[in-house]
Amino acid sequence: MAWRRYTKADRAAIAADYQQSADRAQKIADRLTADGKTTAAGIHRRAAEERREIADAARESSDRLNQHFND
């Protein structure tokens, strides 16, 4: 994927979407943990962490967001 310059509005929308997705993944992880399904919970927990990192990057700068999308 090519690097691009995201506007502040673009980054805010991306951050909101990824944060919402992270929250959902964390809820699933918590439910799976409560059910004793630790492997599946770990997968969802890692997904939540990755999505939070992208949301944080979007809040910080276009360059940091590009680093996540182009790694």
PDB file of N, CA, C and O in Angstrom:
ATOM      1  N   MET A   1       0.852  -1.180   0.000  1.00  0.00           N
ATOM      2  CA  MET A   1       0.000   0.000   0.000  1.00  0.00           C
ATOM      3  C   MET A   1       0.897   1.243   0.000  1.00  0.00           C
ATOM      4  O   MET A   1       1.897   1.298   0.716  1.00  0.00           O
ATOM      5  N   ALA A   2       0.537   2.208  -0.789  1.00  0.00           N
ATOM      6  CA  ALA A   2       1.325   3.429  -0.886  1.00  0.00           C
ATOM      7  C   ALA A   2       1.048   4.356   0.292  1.00  0.00           C
ATOM      8  O   ALA A   2      -0.040   4.364   0.866  1.00  0.00           O
ATOM      9  N   TRP A   3       2.064   5.129   0.626  1.00  0.00           N
ATOM     10  CA  TRP A   3       1.895   6.121   1.687  1.00  0.00           C
ATOM     11  C   TRP A   3       0.988   7.231   1.197  1.00  0.00           C
ATOM     12  O   TRP A   3       1.051   7.631   0.034  1.00  0.00           O
ATOM     13  N   ARG A   4       0.156   7.720   2.075  1.00  0.00           N
ATOM     14  CA  ARG A   4      -0.704   8.839   1.720  1.00  0.00           C
ATOM     15  C   ARG A   4      -0.827   9.777   2.908  1.00  0.00           C
ATOM     16  O   ARG A   4      -0.516   9.414   4.043  1.00  0.00           O
ATOM     17  N   ARG A   5      -1.277  10.966   2.632  1.00  0.00           N
ATOM     18  CA  ARG A   5      -1.480  11.968   3.677  1.00  0.00           C
ATOM     19  C   ARG A   5      -2.938  11.919   4.093  1.00  0.00           C
ATOM     20  O   ARG A   5      -3.825  12.216   3.294  1.00  0.00           O
ATOM     21  N   TYR A   6      -3.192  11.545   5.345  1.00  0.00           N
ATOM     22  CA  TYR A   6      -4.553  11.490   5.873  1.00  0.00           C
ATOM     23  C   TYR A   6      -4.898  12.834   6.508  1.00  0.00           C
ATOM     24  O   TYR A   6      -4.090  13.408   7.238  1.00  0.00           O
ATOM     25  N   THR A   7      -6.079  13.322   6.234  1.00  0.00           N
ATOM     26  CA  THR A   7      -6.521  14.556   6.876  1.00  0.00           C
ATOM     27  C   THR A   7      -6.864  14.253   8.336  1.00  0.00           C
ATOM     28  O   THR A   7      -6.998  13.095   8.731  1.00  0.00           O
ATOM     29  N   LYS A   8      -7.000  15.298   9.110  1.00  0.00           N
ATOM     30  CA  LYS A   8      -7.377  15.130  10.516  1.00  0.00           C
ATOM     31  C   LYS A   8      -8.736  14.427  10.620  1.00  0.00           C
ATOM     32  O   LYS A   8      -8.927  13.570  11.482  1.00  0.00           O
ATOM     33  N   ALA A   9      -9.665  14.787   9.752  1.00  0.00           N
ATOM     34  CA  ALA A   9     -10.989  14.143   9.754  1.00  0.00           C
ATOM     35  C   ALA A   9     -10.883  12.666   9.375  1.00  0.00           C
ATOM     36  O   ALA A   9     -11.561  11.826   9.966  1.00  0.00           O
ATOM     37  N   ASP A  10     -10.034  12.344   8.391  1.00  0.00           N
ATOM     38  CA  ASP A  10      -9.813  10.939   8.012  1.00  0.00           C
ATOM     39  C   ASP A  10      -9.286  10.150   9.207  1.00  0.00           C
ATOM     40  O   ASP A  10      -9.764   9.062   9.528  1.00  0.00           O
ATOM     41  N   ARG A  11      -8.290  10.739   9.846  1.00  0.00           N
ATOM     42  CA  ARG A  11      -7.658  10.046  10.975  1.00  0.00           C
ATOM     43  C   ARG A  11      -8.616   9.873  12.141  1.00  0.00           C
ATOM     44  O   ARG A  11      -8.583   8.849  12.823  1.00  0.00           O
ATOM     45  N   ALA A  12      -9.462  10.854  12.377  1.00  0.00           N
ATOM     46  CA  ALA A  12     -10.446  10.746  13.461  1.00  0.00           C
ATOM     47  C   ALA A  12     -11.436   9.620  13.171  1.00  0.00           C
ATOM     48  O   ALA A  12     -11.790   8.856  14.069  1.00  0.00           O
ATOM     49  N   ALA A  13     -11.880   9.517  11.932  1.00  0.00           N
ATOM     50  CA  ALA A  13     -12.813   8.450  11.558  1.00  0.00           C
ATOM     51  C   ALA A  13     -12.153   7.082  11.651  1.00  0.00           C
ATOM     52  O   ALA A  13     -12.762   6.127  12.134  1.00  0.00           O
ATOM     53  N   ILE A  14     -10.917   6.985  11.193  1.00  0.00           N
ATOM     54  CA  ILE A  14     -10.180   5.718  11.275  1.00  0.00           C
ATOM     55  C   ILE A  14      -9.984   5.327  12.741  1.00  0.00           C
ATOM     56  O   ILE A  14     -10.190   4.172  13.113  1.00  0.00           O
ATOM     57  N   ALA A  15      -9.591   6.281  13.559  1.00  0.00           N
ATOM     58  CA  ALA A  15      -9.383   6.006  14.988  1.00  0.00           C
ATOM     59  C   ALA A  15     -10.669   5.518  15.642  1.00  0.00           C
ATOM     60  O   ALA A  15     -10.644   4.563  16.419  1.00  0.00           O
ATOM     61  N   ALA A  16     -11.778   6.155  15.339  1.00  0.00           N
ATOM     62  CA  ALA A  16     -13.061   5.758  15.933  1.00  0.00           C
ATOM     63  C   ALA A  16     -13.441   4.344  15.494  1.00  0.00           C
ATOM     64  O   ALA A  16     -13.892   3.542  16.312  1.00  0.00           O
ATOM     65  N   ASP A  17     -13.264   4.040  14.226  1.00  0.00           N
ATOM     66  CA  ASP A  17     -13.597   2.700  13.727  1.00  0.00           C
ATOM     67  C   ASP A  17     -12.731   1.624  14.365  1.00  0.00           C
ATOM     68  O   ASP A  17     -13.233   0.587  14.798  1.00  0.00           O
ATOM     69  N   TYR A  18     -11.431   1.877  14.422  1.00  0.00           N
ATOM     70  CA  TYR A  18     -10.529   0.877  14.994  1.00  0.00           C
ATOM     71  C   TYR A  18     -10.733   0.738  16.506  1.00  0.00           C
ATOM     72  O   TYR A  18     -10.608  -0.361  17.045  1.00  0.00           O
ATOM     73  N   GLN A  19     -11.044   1.834  17.189  1.00  0.00           N
ATOM     74  CA  GLN A  19     -11.305   1.749  18.625  1.00  0.00           C
ATOM     75  C   GLN A  19     -12.565   0.924  18.889  1.00  0.00           C
ATOM     76  O   GLN A  19     -12.590   0.095  19.798  1.00  0.00           O
ATOM     77  N   GLN A  20     -13.600   1.152  18.097  1.00  0.00           N
ATOM     78  CA  GLN A  20     -14.838   0.390  18.251  1.00  0.00           C
ATOM     79  C   GLN A  20     -14.584  -1.100  17.988  1.00  0.00           C
ATOM     80  O   GLN A  20     -15.100  -1.957  18.705  1.00  0.00           O
ATOM     81  N   SER A  21     -13.804  -1.395  16.978  1.00  0.00           N
ATOM     82  CA  SER A  21     -13.473  -2.778  16.675  1.00  0.00           C
ATOM     83  C   SER A  21     -12.653  -3.408  17.801  1.00  0.00           C
ATOM     84  O   SER A  21     -12.858  -4.570  18.152  1.00  0.00           O
ATOM     85  N   ALA A  22     -11.727  -2.636  18.361  1.00  0.00           N
ATOM     86  CA  ALA A  22     -10.922  -3.125  19.486  1.00  0.00           C
ATOM     87  C   ALA A  22     -11.802  -3.415  20.691  1.00  0.00           C
ATOM     88  O   ALA A  22     -11.617  -4.427  21.367  1.00  0.00           O
ATOM     89  N   ASP A  23     -12.746  -2.544  20.962  1.00  0.00           N
ATOM     90  CA  ASP A  23     -13.656  -2.754  22.098  1.00  0.00           C
ATOM     91  C   ASP A  23     -14.470  -4.031  21.923  1.00  0.00           C
ATOM     92  O   ASP A  23     -14.665  -4.785  22.876  1.00  0.00           O
ATOM     93  N   ARG A  24     -14.945  -4.270  20.697  1.00  0.00           N
ATOM     94  CA  ARG A  24     -15.708  -5.498  20.433  1.00  0.00           C
ATOM     95  C   ARG A  24     -14.836  -6.729  20.611  1.00  0.00           C
ATOM     96  O   ARG A  24     -15.252  -7.707  21.232  1.00  0.00           O
ATOM     97  N   ALA A  25     -13.622  -6.680  20.066  1.00  0.00           N
ATOM     98  CA  ALA A  25     -12.713  -7.823  20.190  1.00  0.00           C
ATOM     99  C   ALA A  25     -12.371  -8.091  21.654  1.00  0.00           C
ATOM    100  O   ALA A  25     -12.259  -9.248  22.059  1.00  0.00           O
ATOM    101  N   GLN A  26     -12.206  -7.045  22.442  1.00  0.00           N
ATOM    102  CA  GLN A  26     -11.901  -7.220  23.868  1.00  0.00           C
ATOM    103  C   GLN A  26     -13.081  -7.854  24.604  1.00  0.00           C
ATOM    104  O   GLN A  26     -12.881  -8.701  25.474  1.00  0.00           O
ATOM    105  N   LYS A  27     -14.296  -7.458  24.268  1.00  0.00           N
ATOM    106  CA  LYS A  27     -15.480  -8.061  24.896  1.00  0.00           C
ATOM    107  C   LYS A  27     -15.566  -9.547  24.576  1.00  0.00           C
ATOM    108  O   LYS A  27     -15.903 -10.356  25.440  1.00  0.00           O
ATOM    109  N   ILE A  28     -15.263  -9.900  23.338  1.00  0.00           N
ATOM    110  CA  ILE A  28     -15.258 -11.311  22.952  1.00  0.00           C
ATOM    111  C   ILE A  28     -14.184 -12.053  23.725  1.00  0.00           C
ATOM    112  O   ILE A  28     -14.421 -13.152  24.227  1.00  0.00           O
ATOM    113  N   ALA A  29     -13.004 -11.458  23.823  1.00  0.00           N
ATOM    114  CA  ALA A  29     -11.907 -12.080  24.573  1.00  0.00           C
ATOM    115  C   ALA A  29     -12.293 -12.294  26.031  1.00  0.00           C
ATOM    116  O   ALA A  29     -12.008 -13.347  26.602  1.00  0.00           O
ATOM    117  N   ASP A  30     -12.931 -11.315  26.626  1.00  0.00           N
ATOM    118  CA  ASP A  30     -13.354 -11.438  28.023  1.00  0.00           C
ATOM    119  C   ASP A  30     -14.370 -12.557  28.190  1.00  0.00           C
ATOM    120  O   ASP A  30     -14.306 -13.325  29.150  1.00  0.00           O
ATOM    121  N   ARG A  31     -15.304 -12.648  27.256  1.00  0.00           N
ATOM    122  CA  ARG A  31     -16.326 -13.699  27.325  1.00  0.00           C
ATOM    123  C   ARG A  31     -15.687 -15.076  27.149  1.00  0.00           C
ATOM    124  O   ARG A  31     -16.035 -16.020  27.859  1.00  0.00           O
ATOM    125  N   LEU A  32     -14.762 -15.189  26.210  1.00  0.00           N
ATOM    126  CA  LEU A  32     -14.079 -16.461  25.995  1.00  0.00           C
ATOM    127  C   LEU A  32     -13.241 -16.864  27.204  1.00  0.00           C
ATOM    128  O   LEU A  32     -13.192 -18.038  27.571  1.00  0.00           O
ATOM    129  N   THR A  33     -12.589 -15.893  27.814  1.00  0.00           N
ATOM    130  CA  THR A  33     -11.804 -16.158  29.020  1.00  0.00           C
ATOM    131  C   THR A  33     -12.709 -16.684  30.127  1.00  0.00           C
ATOM    132  O   THR A  33     -12.364 -17.648  30.811  1.00  0.00           O
ATOM    133  N   ALA A  34     -13.850 -16.063  30.301  1.00  0.00           N
ATOM    134  CA  ALA A  34     -14.801 -16.495  31.330  1.00  0.00           C
ATOM    135  C   ALA A  34     -15.286 -17.922  31.073  1.00  0.00           C
ATOM    136  O   ALA A  34     -15.605 -18.656  32.008  1.00  0.00           O
ATOM    137  N   ASP A  35     -15.338 -18.310  29.791  1.00  0.00           N
ATOM    138  CA  ASP A  35     -15.761 -19.660  29.427  1.00  0.00           C
ATOM    139  C   ASP A  35     -14.604 -20.655  29.442  1.00  0.00           C
ATOM    140  O   ASP A  35     -14.793 -21.834  29.142  1.00  0.00           O
ATOM    141  N   GLY A  36     -13.410 -20.184  29.791  1.00  0.00           N
ATOM    142  CA  GLY A  36     -12.245 -21.063  29.874  1.00  0.00           C
ATOM    143  C   GLY A  36     -11.576 -21.355  28.545  1.00  0.00           C
ATOM    144  O   GLY A  36     -10.755 -22.268  28.455  1.00  0.00           O
ATOM    145  N   LYS A  37     -11.906 -20.611  27.532  1.00  0.00           N
ATOM    146  CA  LYS A  37     -11.342 -20.825  26.193  1.00  0.00           C
ATOM    147  C   LYS A  37     -10.186 -19.850  25.985  1.00  0.00           C
ATOM    148  O   LYS A  37     -10.298 -18.857  25.266  1.00  0.00           O
ATOM    149  N   THR A  38      -9.081 -20.171  26.639  1.00  0.00           N
ATOM    150  CA  THR A  38      -7.971 -19.223  26.716  1.00  0.00           C
ATOM    151  C   THR A  38      -7.255 -19.004  25.385  1.00  0.00           C
ATOM    152  O   THR A  38      -6.798 -17.895  25.110  1.00  0.00           O
ATOM    153  N   THR A  39      -7.151 -20.040  24.558  1.00  0.00           N
ATOM    154  CA  THR A  39      -6.465 -19.871  23.274  1.00  0.00           C
ATOM    155  C   THR A  39      -7.243 -18.915  22.381  1.00  0.00           C
ATOM    156  O   THR A  39      -6.677 -17.980  21.816  1.00  0.00           O
ATOM    157  N   ALA A  40      -8.538 -19.154  22.258  1.00  0.00           N
ATOM    158  CA  ALA A  40      -9.377 -18.270  21.442  1.00  0.00           C
ATOM    159  C   ALA A  40      -9.396 -16.865  22.030  1.00  0.00           C
ATOM    160  O   ALA A  40      -9.373 -15.877  21.297  1.00  0.00           O
ATOM    161  N   ALA A  41      -9.439 -16.781  23.361  1.00  0.00           N
ATOM    162  CA  ALA A  41      -9.430 -15.472  24.023  1.00  0.00           C
ATOM    163  C   ALA A  41      -8.150 -14.715  23.690  1.00  0.00           C
ATOM    164  O   ALA A  41      -8.182 -13.509  23.446  1.00  0.00           O
ATOM    165  N   GLY A  42      -7.029 -15.421  23.679  1.00  0.00           N
ATOM    166  CA  GLY A  42      -5.748 -14.796  23.364  1.00  0.00           C
ATOM    167  C   GLY A  42      -5.710 -14.228  21.955  1.00  0.00           C
ATOM    168  O   GLY A  42      -5.137 -13.163  21.725  1.00  0.00           O
ATOM    169  N   ILE A  43      -6.316 -14.934  21.015  1.00  0.00           N
ATOM    170  CA  ILE A  43      -6.363 -14.464  19.638  1.00  0.00           C
ATOM    171  C   ILE A  43      -7.141 -13.150  19.567  1.00  0.00           C
ATOM    172  O   ILE A  43      -6.704 -12.198  18.920  1.00  0.00           O
ATOM    173  N   HIS A  44      -8.290 -13.103  20.232  1.00  0.00           N
ATOM    174  CA  HIS A  44      -9.104 -11.886  20.211  1.00  0.00           C
ATOM    175  C   HIS A  44      -8.451 -10.759  21.005  1.00  0.00           C
ATOM    176  O   HIS A  44      -8.580  -9.590  20.641  1.00  0.00           O
ATOM    177  N   ARG A  45      -7.754 -11.097  22.082  1.00  0.00           N
ATOM    178  CA  ARG A  45      -7.061 -10.080  22.868  1.00  0.00           C
ATOM    179  C   ARG A  45      -5.955  -9.428  22.037  1.00  0.00           C
ATOM    180  O   ARG A  45      -5.792  -8.208  22.058  1.00  0.00           O
ATOM    181  N   ARG A  46      -5.195 -10.253  21.305  1.00  0.00           N
ATOM    182  CA  ARG A  46      -4.132  -9.700  20.447  1.00  0.00           C
ATOM    183  C   ARG A  46      -4.727  -8.833  19.335  1.00  0.00           C
ATOM    184  O   ARG A  46      -4.168  -7.791  18.992  1.00  0.00           O
ATOM    185  N   ALA A  47      -5.844  -9.257  18.781  1.00  0.00           N
ATOM    186  CA  ALA A  47      -6.504  -8.451  17.748  1.00  0.00           C
ATOM    187  C   ALA A  47      -6.926  -7.105  18.328  1.00  0.00           C
ATOM    188  O   ALA A  47      -6.775  -6.069  17.680  1.00  0.00           O
ATOM    189  N   ALA A  48      -7.452  -7.124  19.541  1.00  0.00           N
ATOM    190  CA  ALA A  48      -7.866  -5.869  20.196  1.00  0.00           C
ATOM    191  C   ALA A  48      -6.661  -4.953  20.403  1.00  0.00           C
ATOM    192  O   ALA A  48      -6.745  -3.748  20.169  1.00  0.00           O
ATOM    193  N   GLU A  49      -5.546  -5.527  20.840  1.00  0.00           N
ATOM    194  CA  GLU A  49      -4.335  -4.722  21.055  1.00  0.00           C
ATOM    195  C   GLU A  49      -3.858  -4.089  19.751  1.00  0.00           C
ATOM    196  O   GLU A  49      -3.508  -2.909  19.719  1.00  0.00           O
ATOM    197  N   GLU A  50      -3.844  -4.876  18.677  1.00  0.00           N
ATOM    198  CA  GLU A  50      -3.398  -4.348  17.385  1.00  0.00           C
ATOM    199  C   GLU A  50      -4.312  -3.227  16.898  1.00  0.00           C
ATOM    200  O   GLU A  50      -3.841  -2.223  16.362  1.00  0.00           O
ATOM    201  N   ARG A  51      -5.606  -3.398  17.084  1.00  0.00           N
ATOM    202  CA  ARG A  51      -6.557  -2.372  16.652  1.00  0.00           C
ATOM    203  C   ARG A  51      -6.432  -1.108  17.493  1.00  0.00           C
ATOM    204  O   ARG A  51      -6.589   0.000  16.979  1.00  0.00           O
ATOM    205  N   ARG A  52      -6.149  -1.271  18.791  1.00  0.00           N
ATOM    206  CA  ARG A  52      -5.922  -0.086  19.638  1.00  0.00           C
ATOM    207  C   ARG A  52      -4.663   0.657  19.198  1.00  0.00           C
ATOM    208  O   ARG A  52      -4.625   1.888  19.210  1.00  0.00           O
ATOM    209  N   GLU A  53      -3.631  -0.098  18.807  1.00  0.00           N
ATOM    210  CA  GLU A  53      -2.399   0.538  18.325  1.00  0.00           C
ATOM    211  C   GLU A  53      -2.668   1.372  17.067  1.00  0.00           C
ATOM    212  O   GLU A  53      -2.144   2.477  16.923  1.00  0.00           O
ATOM    213  N   ILE A  54      -3.480   0.840  16.169  1.00  0.00           N
ATOM    214  CA  ILE A  54      -3.801   1.586  14.944  1.00  0.00           C
ATOM    215  C   ILE A  54      -4.639   2.807  15.282  1.00  0.00           C
ATOM    216  O   ILE A  54      -4.426   3.877  14.712  1.00  0.00           O
ATOM    217  N   ALA A  55      -5.585   2.665  16.196  1.00  0.00           N
ATOM    218  CA  ALA A  55      -6.398   3.821  16.614  1.00  0.00           C
ATOM    219  C   ALA A  55      -5.503   4.899  17.217  1.00  0.00           C
ATOM    220  O   ALA A  55      -5.668   6.082  16.921  1.00  0.00           O
ATOM    221  N   ASP A  56      -4.556   4.490  18.064  1.00  0.00           N
ATOM    222  CA  ASP A  56      -3.628   5.459  18.661  1.00  0.00           C
ATOM    223  C   ASP A  56      -2.770   6.134  17.590  1.00  0.00           C
ATOM    224  O   ASP A  56      -2.533   7.340  17.644  1.00  0.00           O
ATOM    225  N   ALA A  57      -2.310   5.348  16.621  1.00  0.00           N
ATOM    226  CA  ALA A  57      -1.497   5.903  15.534  1.00  0.00           C
ATOM    227  C   ALA A  57      -2.300   6.922  14.740  1.00  0.00           C
ATOM    228  O   ALA A  57      -1.782   7.976  14.370  1.00  0.00           O
ATOM    229  N   ALA A  58      -3.559   6.611  14.480  1.00  0.00           N
ATOM    230  CA  ALA A  58      -4.411   7.544  13.726  1.00  0.00           C
ATOM    231  C   ALA A  58      -4.602   8.842  14.498  1.00  0.00           C
ATOM    232  O   ALA A  58      -4.646   9.918  13.902  1.00  0.00           O
ATOM    233  N   ARG A  59      -4.714   8.748  15.804  1.00  0.00           N
ATOM    234  CA  ARG A  59      -4.881   9.960  16.609  1.00  0.00           C
ATOM    235  C   ARG A  59      -3.602  10.808  16.610  1.00  0.00           C
ATOM    236  O   ARG A  59      -3.657  12.032  16.733  1.00  0.00           O
ATOM    237  N   GLU A  60      -2.457  10.141  16.471  1.00  0.00           N
ATOM    238  CA  GLU A  60      -1.174  10.851  16.580  1.00  0.00           C
ATOM    239  C   GLU A  60      -0.794  11.599  15.306  1.00  0.00           C
ATOM    240  O   GLU A  60      -0.584  12.811  15.336  1.00  0.00           O
ATOM    241  N   SER A  61      -0.703  10.871  14.176  1.00  0.00           N
ATOM    242  CA  SER A  61      -0.248  11.542  12.947  1.00  0.00           C
ATOM    243  C   SER A  61      -0.480  10.661  11.729  1.00  0.00           C
ATOM    244  O   SER A  61      -0.646   9.445  11.829  1.00  0.00           O
ATOM    245  N   SER A  62      -0.484  11.310  10.590  1.00  0.00           N
ATOM    246  CA  SER A  62      -0.616  10.603   9.328  1.00  0.00           C
ATOM    247  C   SER A  62       0.586   9.685   9.104  1.00  0.00           C
ATOM    248  O   SER A  62       0.429   8.557   8.638  1.00  0.00           O
ATOM    249  N   ASP A  63       1.778  10.166   9.431  1.00  0.00           N
ATOM    250  CA  ASP A  63       2.985   9.353   9.245  1.00  0.00           C
ATOM    251  C   ASP A  63       2.943   8.082  10.084  1.00  0.00           C
ATOM    252  O   ASP A  63       3.281   7.001   9.602  1.00  0.00           O
ATOM    253  N   ARG A  64       2.532   8.213  11.327  1.00  0.00           N
ATOM    254  CA  ARG A  64       2.473   7.029  12.205  1.00  0.00           C
ATOM    255  C   ARG A  64       1.415   6.052  11.713  1.00  0.00           C
ATOM    256  O   ARG A  64       1.620   4.840  11.774  1.00  0.00           O
ATOM    257  N   LEU A  65       0.304   6.553  11.233  1.00  0.00           N
ATOM    258  CA  LEU A  65      -0.743   5.687  10.693  1.00  0.00           C
ATOM    259  C   LEU A  65      -0.224   4.941   9.469  1.00  0.00           C
ATOM    260  O   LEU A  65      -0.470   3.744   9.320  1.00  0.00           O
ATOM    261  N   ASN A  66       0.488   5.638   8.598  1.00  0.00           N
ATOM    262  CA  ASN A  66       1.073   4.993   7.429  1.00  0.00           C
ATOM    263  C   ASN A  66       2.049   3.887   7.819  1.00  0.00           C
ATOM    264  O   ASN A  66       2.126   2.870   7.130  1.00  0.00           O
ATOM    265  N   GLN A  67       2.776   4.061   8.882  1.00  0.00           N
ATOM    266  CA  GLN A  67       3.700   3.025   9.327  1.00  0.00           C
ATOM    267  C   GLN A  67       2.945   1.732   9.616  1.00  0.00           C
ATOM    268  O   GLN A  67       3.432   0.650   9.284  1.00  0.00           O
ATOM    269  N   HIS A  68       1.784   1.822  10.218  1.00  0.00           N
ATOM    270  CA  HIS A  68       0.993   0.626  10.512  1.00  0.00           C
ATOM    271  C   HIS A  68       0.430   0.006   9.247  1.00  0.00           C
ATOM    272  O   HIS A  68       0.427  -1.217   9.104  1.00  0.00           O
ATOM    273  N   PHE A  69      -0.037   0.819   8.348  1.00  0.00           N
ATOM    274  CA  PHE A  69      -0.668   0.313   7.131  1.00  0.00           C
ATOM    275  C   PHE A  69       0.343  -0.192   6.114  1.00  0.00           C
ATOM    276  O   PHE A  69      -0.031  -0.918   5.193  1.00  0.00           O
ATOM    277  N   ASN A  70       1.617   0.171   6.254  1.00  0.00           N
ATOM    278  CA  ASN A  70       2.619  -0.202   5.270  1.00  0.00           C
ATOM    279  C   ASN A  70       3.698  -1.131   5.783  1.00  0.00           C
ATOM    280  O   ASN A  70       4.694  -1.367   5.100  1.00  0.00           O
ATOM    281  N   ASP A  71       3.511  -1.654   6.967  1.00  0.00           N
ATOM    282  CA  ASP A  71       4.499  -2.625   7.502  1.00  0.00           C
ATOM    283  C   ASP A  71       4.234  -3.998   6.958  1.00  0.00           C
ATOM    284  O   ASP A  71       4.951  -4.942   7.287  1.00  0.00           O
TER     285      ASP A  71
END
